[in-house]
Amino acid sequence: MFVFKKKQLLLILILFFALFIRLWSLHHPNESYFDEVYHLPAVRLIANNDQRAYEWWHGPIEEVGNQVNHHDWLHPPLAKIIQAGFISLLADNFFVHRFPSVLFGVGIIFAVYLLS
């Protein structure tokens, strides 16, 4: 039978608490905010295998009402590719495209534990 040591049990509790806190109201606000205005159009282009996500010379790609959303091609695309994978597998909503950041945030806590 597997018996947890105190350090392992504490790590599991910290990871579950971190996951719970990060998932709490992850879907709020139910609209783009901060840099999501730039990242989401690029993520959606990548999810649809559209090469415009990687081309800098395009103008605005997406218009929502009166708001024009420019896509972001400045940063390396790994985070956007991961988000696009989650969107392709699950759905295109704000919870799903923010979920990979939650997983990596909790993973960083585990990595710091391993390093220490």
C-alpha positions as CSV (number, residue, x, y, z in Angstrom):
1,M,0.0,0.0,0.0
2,F,1.3,3.4,-0.9
3,V,1.7,5.8,2.1
4,F,2.1,9.5,1.6
5,K,4.8,11.3,3.4
6,K,3.9,14.7,4.9
7,K,5.8,16.6,2.2
8,Q,4.0,14.7,-0.5
9,L,0.6,15.2,1.0
10,L,1.3,18.9,1.5
11,L,2.4,19.2,-2.2
12,I,-0.8,17.5,-3.3
13,L,-2.9,19.9,-1.2
14,I,-1.0,22.9,-2.5
15,L,-1.4,21.8,-6.1
16,F,-5.2,21.1,-5.7
17,F,-5.6,24.5,-4.0
18,A,-3.7,26.2,-6.7
19,L,-5.8,24.5,-9.4
20,F,-9.1,25.3,-7.6
21,I,-8.2,29.0,-7.2
22,R,-7.1,29.3,-10.8
23,L,-10.3,27.6,-12.1
24,W,-12.6,29.6,-10.0
25,S,-14.5,31.9,-12.3
26,L,-12.0,31.4,-15.1
27,H,-14.8,32.1,-17.7
28,H,-15.4,35.6,-16.3
29,P,-15.3,38.1,-17.9
30,N,-17.0,36.5,-20.8
31,E,-15.3,38.8,-23.3
32,S,-11.7,39.5,-24.4
33,Y,-9.7,41.7,-22.0
34,F,-6.1,43.0,-21.8
35,D,-4.0,41.2,-24.5
36,E,-6.6,38.6,-25.4
37,V,-7.9,41.2,-27.9
38,Y,-4.7,40.5,-29.9
39,H,-4.1,36.8,-29.0
40,L,-7.5,35.3,-29.7
41,P,-7.7,36.2,-33.4
42,A,-4.3,34.6,-33.9
43,V,-5.3,31.6,-31.9
44,R,-8.4,31.2,-33.9
45,L,-6.4,31.5,-37.1
46,I,-4.0,28.8,-36.0
47,A,-6.9,26.6,-34.9
48,N,-8.3,26.9,-38.5
49,N,-4.9,26.3,-40.1
50,D,-4.9,29.8,-41.6
51,Q,-1.4,31.0,-42.5
52,R,-2.3,34.6,-41.9
53,A,-1.6,34.0,-38.2
54,Y,2.2,34.0,-39.1
55,E,2.2,36.8,-41.7
56,W,2.9,40.3,-40.4
57,W,1.6,42.3,-43.4
58,H,-2.1,41.6,-42.9
59,G,-4.3,44.3,-41.6
60,P,-7.1,43.6,-39.1
61,I,-8.3,40.0,-39.4
62,E,-11.4,40.0,-37.2
63,E,-14.1,42.6,-36.5
64,V,-16.6,42.2,-33.7
65,G,-19.2,44.8,-33.8
66,N,-17.4,48.2,-34.0
67,Q,-14.2,46.7,-32.5
68,V,-11.4,45.8,-34.8
69,N,-9.2,43.0,-33.4
70,H,-5.6,42.9,-34.7
71,H,-3.9,39.6,-34.5
72,D,-0.6,39.2,-32.7
73,W,2.3,37.7,-34.7
74,L,5.1,39.3,-32.6
75,H,5.7,36.6,-30.1
76,P,6.8,33.0,-30.7
77,P,3.7,31.0,-31.4
78,L,4.1,28.1,-29.0
79,A,1.5,29.4,-26.4
80,K,-1.0,30.2,-29.2
81,I,-0.5,26.7,-30.8
82,I,-1.2,25.1,-27.5
83,Q,-4.3,27.2,-27.0
84,A,-5.4,26.5,-30.6
85,G,-5.0,22.8,-29.8
86,F,-7.3,23.0,-26.8
87,I,-9.8,25.0,-28.8
88,S,-9.8,22.4,-31.6
89,L,-10.2,19.6,-29.1
90,L,-12.8,21.1,-26.8
91,A,-14.6,24.3,-27.9
92,D,-14.0,28.0,-28.7
93,N,-14.9,29.8,-25.5
94,F,-13.1,31.8,-22.9
95,F,-12.8,29.0,-20.4
96,V,-11.1,26.7,-22.9
97,H,-8.6,29.2,-24.2
98,R,-7.6,30.3,-20.7
99,F,-7.3,26.7,-19.4
100,P,-3.8,25.9,-20.8
101,S,-2.5,28.8,-18.8
102,V,-4.0,27.3,-15.6
103,L,-2.3,24.0,-16.3
104,F,1.1,25.6,-16.9
105,G,0.7,27.8,-13.8
106,V,0.1,24.7,-11.6
107,G,2.9,22.9,-13.4
108,I,5.3,25.7,-12.5
109,I,4.4,25.2,-8.8
110,F,5.3,21.5,-9.2
111,A,8.5,22.4,-11.1
112,V,9.6,24.8,-8.3
113,Y,9.0,22.0,-5.8
114,L,11.2,19.6,-7.8
115,L,13.9,22.2,-8.1
116,S,13.9,23.0,-4.5
